[in-house]
Amino acid sequence: MDAISHVHIIPRTKGDGLKLWPQKPYAEGEFEKTGDKIRASLQYAAQLLPW
C-alpha cells in the first residue's frame, strides 16, 4: 500500500479577511514570491523526513 497525502496551502496574512479564498488579486510579483517561500519550506521539511 502506498502512503498518500493531500494538502491545500493557502497563503495567509493577518487581517486578510479570508472566507473561502482571498478576494483580491496578488500584487505584482507576490504570487511568484509566495510560491518560492512554499517551495523552500517544503524542501526544508523533506530533509527532515526519515526516509
Contact map, one row per residue, 1 for C-alpha under 8 A:
111000000000000000000000000000000000000000000000000
111100000000000000000000000000000000000000000000000
111110000000000000000000000000000000000000000000000
011111000000000000000000000000000000000000000000000
001111100000000000000000000000000000000000000000000
000111110000000000000000000000000000000000000000000
000011111000000000000000000000000000000000000000000
000001111100000000000000000000000000000000000000000
000000111110000000000000000000000000000000000000000
000000011111000000001000000000000000000000000000000
000000001111100000000000000000000100000000000000000
000000000111110101000000000000000000000000000000000
000000000011111100000000000000000000000000000000000
000000000001111100000000000000000000000000000000000
000000000000111110000000000000000000000000000000000
000000000001111111000100000000000000000000000000000
000000000000001111100100000000000000000000000000000
000000000001000111111110000000000000000000000000000
000000000000000011111100000000000000000000000000000
000000000000000001111100000000000000000000000000000
000000000100000001111110000000000000000000000000000
000000000000000111111111100000000000000000000000000
000000000000000001001111100000000000000000000000000
000000000000000000000111110000000000000000000000000
000000000000000000000111111000000000000000000000000
000000000000000000000001111111100000000000000000000
000000000000000000000000111111100000000000000000000
000000000000000000000000011111100000000000000000000
000000000000000000000000011111111000000000000000000
000000000000000000000000011111111100000000000000000
000000000000000000000000011111111110000000000000000
000000000000000000000000000011111111000000000000000
000000000000000000000000000011111111100000000000000
000000000010000000000000000001111111110000000000000
000000000000000000000000000000111111111000000000000
000000000000000000000000000000011111111100000000000
000000000000000000000000000000001111111110000000000
000000000000000000000000000000000111111111000000000
000000000000000000000000000000000011111111100000000
000000000000000000000000000000000001111111110000000
000000000000000000000000000000000000111111111000000
000000000000000000000000000000000000011111111100000
000000000000000000000000000000000000001111111110000
000000000000000000000000000000000000000111111111000
000000000000000000000000000000000000000011111111100
000000000000000000000000000000000000000001111111100
000000000000000000000000000000000000000000111111100
000000000000000000000000000000000000000000011111110
000000000000000000000000000000000000000000001111111
000000000000000000000000000000000000000000000001111
000000000000000000000000000000000000000000000000111
